[in-house]
Amino acid sequence: MNRIITIGREFGSGGRELGRRLSEKFGIAYYDKEIITEISKRTQLSEEYVHQVSEKRPLISFPIHVGQSLLVTPDPVFQQNMSVLSEQYKLLTELAEKSDCIIVGRCADYVLREMNPFRIFVYADTESKLKRCMERSEPGEHLTEKELRKKMKDVDRSRAQYCEFCSQQKWGDKSYYDLLINTSGKNIKQLSNSLYEYLK
């Protein structure tokens, strides 16, 4: 069976960098944003839309017609969101069956549970996450500290809701992971070296 490592992470904790560095050390495939690109191709939906769906709990709104009875009509947006999640499930399974790999996010630890992945969750204190986000901000992104704190909170809340929707599990709950890593004040490169030695 292939070696599969899944990484859940808080926004700004460095989980993505840790996964990428581990993949380089092991010489195995690394999947993160590549998953969004592939799903976009398969569904012919924009990458931005797929990204929004892939880390947020699908919302369903039921238009109700009032008369002699209440009639719930189908929600096309919810159905489209579910089609994206279904395609993501298929893709994650295909990638894990194809070769050894590291997959970041996408509830891969739950989706691939029957393949016995090594499940990592990465977290950090708020100040460390703020510092990391500021140092690695996207070109043209100029968020104030207050705006960045709100973004961190919003992203993590969305990830938690998405996890609970897909798996009925609590995001970040230690009982669902094999290893929890606190990156507060830590150098991700050095951490990846230690983690590689532990896992190899």
Steps between C-alpha positions, in 0.01 A plus 500: 500500500623851420635734765240771548549798728214744554543843654223703660605845610394826654532801272850646535642206694743400224334167422522554126873575512558203730321270254693631203835459674412148612404402145838623376685300764306181431500561125125442480206684347358808670142611446339821614394768251556245222181331616301817436642532149414142409145520636451824307598319180269208570197708594565797268450730795741782585788427737381782726156342531640151560733641766208664681303174499791275597555657841153614596195311613242501218208720589151396403206733479151362458262726307158437653169550321217560741162356411309202625838343584869587513699399193876482505654557157845377392792735561724511188785678683512233770490226234789662312699530822442134573617406149829680570542314829419170328765567235748592771431173682566304179817695425646455848443126475661486155807694616546283809469182292743630239811551717645600835385852575441784742160670486427829672146576617183391317402272790732241342564334836134398510444438129799264485450342843477147357849544352640564848670837438734654755290794621671820612340816636706820514413790730662802664428791728345812352812718512711240318233462231473876457876532461512218245210643299656845489833361385336291228221730384389469138627767256267798516342388827527770764283396792518678832559290810132532589394384151746212512372384838147498360611307189674238714190457712266482199712248310537271800128518574424403141744210515344376822148516354614327182667220699193445714274498194712243313605275787281571802830549683628800690778677310825501696379246757812308607315168500478508118871552429820300538718802570430860604774755432520838671701733275488799738833681474649207307698490176301290251812383316653365821168343600477326163845349554398358837168377367667330207735314735203390708293380207757340272 
